[in-house]
Amino acid sequence: MIEKLANIALPSPHLRLKHCRHGVMLYNIRDRYVGGSLDRYGEFSELEAQLFSGLIKPGMLVVEVGANIGAHTVHLAQLVGENGGVVAFEPQRVIYQMLCANLALNGIENTDAKCLAVGAEPGEIVVPRVDYRSGGNFGGISLGAGDGDMVEMIMLDNLLLPACHMIKIDVEGMEKSVLDGARQTIARFRPYLYVEDDRRDKHAELIATLFDLDYRMWWHLPWLFNPGNFAGDSENIFPGIASFNLICLPRETAPDDIPGGVEVKSALDPHPLG
């Protein structure tokens, strides 16, 4: 059955269905990074997934803001198990539909997927229109500018979550806004925070916000290419490409150091991109 899945002729030539490391995935072969990685290697940013495997335990509740098609969502749902849960946000309607498809294909019942944006206050925000049949980085779409469709935006605090053990944030420059709208949740539950920080112009303000929330943080810079990838493919089609993320731990429970990690000591510390 798994072998046949990879060969199903889908109605849209840009879509593919394949058995990957963490389950069956529907993806867009014309997406430069997420789809391209799943297509070539049968996984996406597995070095991030390995970090989550060390942090997430059964029974936890994880919030993923910017879930895309669910390349990490499916794995997070598997890690928390049937007694845990994931709340996954993806504001791009077409990408959200693929997220829901991937949850369904893998029998995931512990995840609440929401086609909503997340920010510092409730309202609406523009989601730019994208031609998903053409090539592009569909995981790198910034909200709020240009022509597009309006989508509802909420604050995480307004969800009134019963628990929260980790918040993963990948929102193309809106990371600070997400944190500002989650201050009560973060103060109450003190979750792990895994936050993308790839915008040099927003770096200092983001770090200052994390310090204000009383967190310590270390750079996590996983390469997109994993030499031990699921497909066993030794060719790196993403040379020199890494993610720029922060693993953030509550100051009161953080260890003295993380082996191999570079701690951010100040909002004035330079970004790795210079």
Phi and psi in degrees as a GROMACS rama.xvg file:
@    title "Ramachandran Plot"
@    xaxis  label "Phi"
@    yaxis  label "Psi"
@TYPE xy
-63.5407  -41.4494  ILE-2
-63.3081  -39.4196  GLU-3
-66.4273  -31.3282  LYS-4
-58.8243  -36.8285  LEU-5
-70.159  -15.5345  ALA-6
-111.324  8.21616  ASN-7
-65.5272  130.293  ILE-8
-83.4733  106.686  ALA-9
-84.6267  151.126  LEU-10
-60.4056  -30.7461  PRO-11
-103.573  121.578  SER-12
-65.7634  -17.2587  PRO-13
-86.6033  -3.98035  HIS-14
-105.108  146.593  LEU-15
-141.285  148.724  ARG-16
-120.866  127.924  LEU-17
-151.3  147.798  LYS-18
-80.207  118.695  HIS-19
-116.233  -177.071  CYS-20
-56.0485  -43.2882  ARG-21
-103.175  7.04118  HIS-22
146.001  -171.27  GLY-23
-79.8783  129.69  VAL-24
-127.164  133.489  MET-25
-95.5047  129.375  LEU-26
-150.259  168.223  TYR-27
-101.671  117.136  ASN-28
-69.3955  -14.0034  ILE-29
-94.6572  4.00125  ARG-30
-83.338  123.92  ASP-31
-60.7174  -43.3512  ARG-32
-108.073  -58.6357  TYR-33
-64.4887  -56.7553  VAL-34
-65.2719  -41.633  GLY-35
-61.3792  -39.2797  GLY-36
-70.9946  -43.5742  SER-37
-61.7895  -38.9691  LEU-38
-68.6191  -41.8168  ASP-39
-84.4567  -41.4202  ARG-40
-113.222  -9.1915  TYR-41
72.2841  22.3417  GLY-42
-165.415  163.39  GLU-43
-134.082  126.247  PHE-44
44.6094  55.215  SER-45
-64.3678  -24.9326  GLU-46
-68.9273  -25.782  LEU-47
-71.3319  -45.8335  GLU-48
-58.3658  -36.3646  ALA-49
-65.0929  -36.1548  GLN-50
-63.581  -44.4077  LEU-51
-61.2852  -35.8909  PHE-52
-61.1623  -28.9735  SER-53
-85.7326  -15.0963  GLY-54
-102.261  -36.612  LEU-55
-94.3946  132.219  ILE-56
-119.608  157.945  LYS-57
-55.7154  139.972  PRO-58
93.3737  -9.92262  GLY-59
-75.5132  161.491  MET-60
-116.103  124.097  LEU-61
-116.378  138.169  VAL-62
-109.894  126.381  VAL-63
-117.279  112.883  GLU-64
-103.903  109.087  VAL-65
96.8774  61.5847  GLY-66
-83.2673  -16.3897  ALA-67
54.8765  -138.003  ASN-68
-85.4214  2.76191  ILE-69
97.035  17.232  GLY-70
-57.2951  -34.5922  ALA-71
-97.6178  -27.8923  HIS-72
-58.7195  -46.0557  THR-73
-58.1951  -44.1124  VAL-74
-65.851  -43.7028  HIS-75
-60.8533  -40.8892  LEU-76
-63.2944  -37.2139  ALA-77
-67.6411  -37.7926  GLN-78
-67.229  -40.5989  LEU-79
-77.8526  -20.865  VAL-80
73.1077  -176.92  GLY-81
-70.0399  -18.847  GLU-82
-95.2627  -0.189937  ASN-83
-110.042  -168.843  GLY-84
-160.663  158.902  GLY-85
-129.779  136.434  VAL-86
-112.926  115.434  VAL-87
-117.474  128.199  ALA-88
-110.851  132.179  PHE-89
-147.539  111.123  GLU-90
-83.3045  -15.8722  PRO-91
-77.573  117.121  GLN-92
-57.3851  -48.3595  ARG-93
-65.7815  -40.3835  VAL-94
-66.9565  -39.2075  ILE-95
-60.1762  -41.0648  TYR-96
-60.9977  -38.3066  GLN-97
-70.487  -36.2439  MET-98
-56.8291  -48.4941  LEU-99
-63.3644  -38.8026  CYS-100
-61.1435  -42.8915  ALA-101
-69.3068  -34.4916  ASN-102
-64.6955  -43.4487  LEU-103
-67.171  -42.4194  ALA-104
-60.1239  -29.792  LEU-105
-101.711  10.9077  ASN-106
64.9352  29.3729  GLY-107
-80.1959  118.45  ILE-108
-116.979  -0.457359  GLU-109
-103.033  14.759  ASN-110
-120.781  131.758  THR-111
-104.107  103.584  ASP-112
-91.1354  134.469  ALA-113
-130.078  128.916  LYS-114
-87.586  70.6224  CYS-115
-138.463  154.142  LEU-116
-92.2277  160.705  ALA-117
-128.121  133.53  VAL-118
-153.465  -160.128  GLY-119
-82.7384  -16.6289  ALA-120
-155.506  156.479  GLU-121
-68.4173  153.208  PRO-122
161.81  -144.279  GLY-123
-136.617  157.522  GLU-124
-148.766  152.281  ILE-125
-80.1102  131.395  VAL-126
-105.407  113.484  VAL-127
-58.2233  146.463  PRO-128
-76.0368  136.524  ARG-129
-130.228  140.251  VAL-130
-89.634  98.1076  ASP-131
-74.6219  -7.4875  TYR-132
-86.1088  -12.3535  ARG-133
-100.214  166.968  SER-134
-72.7595  151.547  GLY-135
170.522  177.26  GLY-136
-102.117  91.0363  ASN-137
-79.2381  -5.18599  PHE-138
-93.8602  3.5482  GLY-139
-120.801  32.3595  GLY-140
-87.7058  120.961  ILE-141
-88.2814  138.162  SER-142
-89.0017  156.707  LEU-143
100.139  -4.82004  GLY-144
-132.843  152.475  ALA-145
79.7214  -175.277  GLY-146
-79.0021  145.187  ASP-147
174.136  -161.177  GLY-148
-109.234  147.196  ASP-149
-83.3432  138.324  MET-150
-129.708  147.418  VAL-151
-66.4339  141.575  GLU-152
-119.69  133.56  MET-153
-122.894  168.317  ILE-154
-99.9055  140.726  MET-155
-61.1662  -33.8545  LEU-156
-58.9947  -30.4379  ASP-157
-75.7878  -8.29113  ASN-158
-74.4652  -22.6238  LEU-159
51.9254  54.5301  LEU-160
-62.7394  144.167  LEU-161
-76.4079  -18.1974  PRO-162
-162.881  164.552  ALA-163
-163.031  116.537  CYS-164
-106.619  -25.643  HIS-165
-152.266  142.02  MET-166
-120.609  120.268  ILE-167
-104.826  126.717  LYS-168
-127.58  119.487  ILE-169
-140.599  88.0386  ASP-170
-133.607  26.7574  VAL-171
52.0308  56.5654  GLU-172
97.5455  -6.87233  GLY-173
-99.8398  15.898  MET-174
-58.7523  -44.034  GLU-175
-61.5266  -41.3533  LYS-176
-61.5182  -41.2165  SER-177
-61.6987  -44.8796  VAL-178
-63.4652  -41.4166  LEU-179
-63.3148  -32.3999  ASP-180
-84.8843  2.73135  GLY-181
-122.98  16.1836  ALA-182
-61.2278  -40.0266  ARG-183
-68.0674  -41.4488  GLN-184
-62.2761  -44.0753  THR-185
-67.0832  -40.7343  ILE-186
-65.1125  -35.0688  ALA-187
-76.8496  -43.8162  ARG-188
-106.27  -18.2844  PHE-189
50.3742  56.1724  ARG-190
-75.4127  163.12  PRO-191
-61.4108  146.135  TYR-192
-122.646  129.267  LEU-193
-122.141  107.86  TYR-194
-125.255  126.833  VAL-195
-69.4366  139.008  GLU-196
-140.701  75.5274  ASP-197
-116.186  11.851  ASP-198
-111.141  105.75  ARG-199
-60.6092  -33.0919  ARG-200
-73.2217  -15.6122  ASP-201
-109.842  -0.88745  LYS-202
-60.091  -53.4149  HIS-203
-61.1609  -42.3846  ALA-204
-66.2938  -38.1782  GLU-205
-65.7048  -44.7423  LEU-206
-63.2174  -41.9339  ILE-207
-60.7609  -38.6317  ALA-208
-64.3171  -42.9658  THR-209
-65.3239  -38.318  LEU-210
-64.5913  -39.673  PHE-211
-63.4098  -29.9315  ASP-212
-80.2728  -0.693882  LEU-213
66.8813  50.7371  ASP-214
-116.08  150.278  TYR-215
-100.91  152.308  ARG-216
-144.786  147.684  MET-217
-129.421  145.388  TRP-218
-68.7596  137.516  TRP-219
-126.404  114.083  HIS-220
-121.411  67.7772  LEU-221
-72.8001  133.694  PRO-222
-66.4241  145.754  TRP-223
-69.1996  -34.368  LEU-224
-85.3734  129.234  PHE-225
-110.123  114.282  ASN-226
-57.5377  -27.3842  PRO-227
-97.525  37.7812  GLY-228
-64.5461  160.996  ASN-229
-60.7494  -31.4014  PHE-230
-84.2238  -11.0239  ALA-231
67.6858  31.2048  GLY-232
-95.4366  121.72  ASP-233
-88.3379  -8.37252  SER-234
-83.4451  128.957  GLU-235
-94.604  107.527  ASN-236
-89.845  1.2985  ILE-237
-123.969  54.9494  PHE-238
-62.9026  131.274  PRO-239
74.6054  7.87308  GLY-240
-102.42  121.84  ILE-241
-133.357  162.724  ALA-242
-92.3342  152.976  SER-243
-117.296  96.543  PHE-244
-125.398  160.214  ASN-245
-119.009  128.22  LEU-246
-96.9368  118.856  ILE-247
-118.333  129.98  CYS-248
-124.14  142.47  LEU-249
-54.8839  134.841  PRO-250
-57.8944  -33.8931  ARG-251
-72.9098  -17.8978  GLU-252
-121.917  -0.811256  THR-253
-68.6124  144.827  ALA-254
-69.9859  167.97  PRO-255
-62.1885  -33.4276  ASP-256
-159.196  161.946  ASP-257
-113.194  120.203  ILE-258
-53.8416  125.432  PRO-259
81.2936  -6.41159  GLY-260
-89.7447  149.497  GLY-261
-107.922  112.889  VAL-262
-77.7832  142.347  GLU-263
-88.5414  117.099  VAL-264
-96.3657  -19.8345  LYS-265
-156.211  153.6  SER-266
-67.1276  -12.2562  ALA-267
-90.3413  -7.03648  LEU-268
-59.5774  139.488  ASP-269
-70.2548  151.135  PRO-270
-75.7195  146.124  HIS-271
-57.0775  -24.7825  PRO-272
-77.7327  -6.38924  LEU-273
